[in-house]
């Protein structure tokens, strides 16, 4: 199993760690790729600077122990 992690910020500057747990590395890569596309599109958007924005790198970790 793998976990994909990143951090988002809202409009009052609160940080929210986000994660998704998936069974395969391929699924994790798809999620990371999708999140990176969102991150890139944020730079092109005008409007609210922080609300709902990804403000960290997106990481994939393997879960080895339960």
C-alpha positions in Angstrom: 0.0 0.0 0.0 1.1 3.6 -0.7 0.1 7.0 0.7 0.2 10.2 -1.3 0.7 13.3 0.9 0.5 17.1 0.4 -0.5 20.2 2.2 -3.3 22.7 1.3 -4.0 26.2 2.6 -7.4 27.9 3.0 -8.3 31.6 2.8 -7.5 32.2 6.5 -4.0 30.8 6.2 -4.8 27.5 7.9 -2.8 24.5 6.8 -4.5 21.2 6.1 -2.4 18.0 5.5 -4.1 15.9 2.9 -3.5 12.2 2.0 -4.8 9.4 -0.1 -4.1 5.8 0.5 -4.0 3.4 -2.5 -3.1 -0.2 -3.1 -0.5 0.1 -5.9 2.4 2.3 -6.8 0.8 2.9 -10.2 -2.4 4.3 -8.6 -0.2 6.5 -6.4 1.7 7.8 -9.4 -1.6 8.7 -11.1 -2.8 10.6 -8.1 0.6 12.4 -7.8 0.5 13.3 -11.5 -3.1 14.7 -11.2 -2.1 16.7 -8.1 0.9 18.1 -9.9 -1.3 19.2 -12.8 -3.5 21.0 -10.3 -0.4 22.6 -8.7 0.8 23.8 -12.1 -2.6 25.2 -13.1 -2.7 27.2 -9.8 0.1 29.3 -11.0 -1.9 30.3 -14.1 -5.1 31.1 -12.3 -6.1 34.6 -11.1 -8.3 35.3 -8.1 -7.9 34.0 -4.5 -4.3 33.4 -3.9 -4.4 30.8 -1.2 -7.8 29.2 -0.7 -7.7 25.5 -1.5 -4.2 25.8 -2.9 -1.6 23.1 -2.7 1.4 24.6 -0.9 3.8 21.7 -0.6 5.6 19.1 -2.7 3.5 16.0 -3.3 5.1 12.8 -1.9 4.5 9.1 -2.2 5.4 6.9 0.7 5.2 3.1 0.9 3.3 1.7 3.9 5.3 -1.2 5.1 3.8 -1.9 8.5 0.2 -1.8 9.7 
